Amino acid sequence: MPSFYIENFGCRAAQADGASISRQLTVRGLEPASADAAELVILNTCTVTADADRAARAAVRRIHSHNPCAKILVTGCYAQRAPAEVATFSGVAWVVGNSHKHAIADTIFPDAPPFVPLHALTQPHRAEVYVGDIFAHTELLAAPVCIAAETNSGDSRTRPNLKVQDGCDNRCSFCVIPSVRGQSRSRSLPQVIDDINALVAAGSREVVISGINLGRWGRDLTPAARFETLVEAILQQTRLEKLRLSSVEPMDWTDDLIAVIRSAPRIARHAHVPLQSGSDSVLRRMHRKYRPWHYRAKITKIREALPTAAIGADVMTGFPGESDAEFDETRRMVEDLPLTYLHIFPYSPRPGTPAAALPGQVPVHIARERQHVLRDLIFQKKQSFAQSFVGQTLPAITLLSSRPDSPNALTDNYLELHLPVHHQPNCWLPARITASENGRLTGILA
């Protein structure tokens, strides 16, 4: 029986896509295997930065070196953006863009029954390319009954990630994603409810809903709907124990959405609100749709409504023209706001984006120095946030853990937790916090 391995890169939406591809293949009769043993290896790539492209190229080289007989299929955002480039990599048999990702199994097995030997389907060193106009393809990958766990442990019931929206209608000057993901499009409300009910029936206790621009869910539907409507419907029409929201843009944190979360303990105390920069002039060059004072107001409202919530943000350093003074505006904003973690990355020019042609490209070493400044700052803030819960009791979901000393649970408010006594994964437990070190908690069953 043919075997496969999938490696996902990048965002939660890509992780959900990978899980859907996995289901396509298992329905066809393929079995999961390790990277070194699989006959088919699928690399589901990201292209948000040059580092993401490099990671994908390195993965192709590694797989081809360790498992030279494997057929490699490269899909995702890098495949959509640069298919001709990807097709030249040794060992790559197929290049499938996001435009055709929903039909990967049909691409590999055209009119073929299951169990066709993979070596009969393509010639080595001759990649077949399936990439079309992403704006002419509006399909979303169907959600699988069970979606791979964030723990990458093989337990498909712990914290599954469900993509409910894809694409983006924003045009941030630095971002290539709209050109490789297409326009914003949403799964219908009944589809999402069916997906979550299926996950609950399969044993999931927490579901993370995600999207490329999650807060825009519903705007493209007929009739149009609002994101908070989706959140309320999930609470009302499913028995899901815990709903967690992934990244939501500042302008989509409406008063109604905040009120829904405040009144619903079944929604995780966790908000991720992309910032990118605390400088008004940089945000304008980025073509972001909010100003620093708007962002401050949103974070203030979220903290007032959710006093124990983890609040995270994405921050970019070294955007073209970013001066020391502009970076200091970002540093001061991060220092002032009740943020508890950051995703920090240096600016990376992306081909075809307006920012790549802007004057004043910041040297990489300066962008990385600024990155380190923010990392040191947020490390202290995360430590203080975690320390504040010592002596308190927090709900936490148990995870599969690969090492005895690694965190084996995650609190409702997104803090890693170590429980010394082994507990079955995928259980919500009340944990009394006994200690905090480097932003990680230790606790016992309350």
Summary of the structure (lengths in Angstrom):
residues: 446
radius of gyration: 22.0
end to end distance: 47.3
largest distance: 62.5
contacts: 1568
relative contact order: 0.09
helix: 36%
strand: 22%
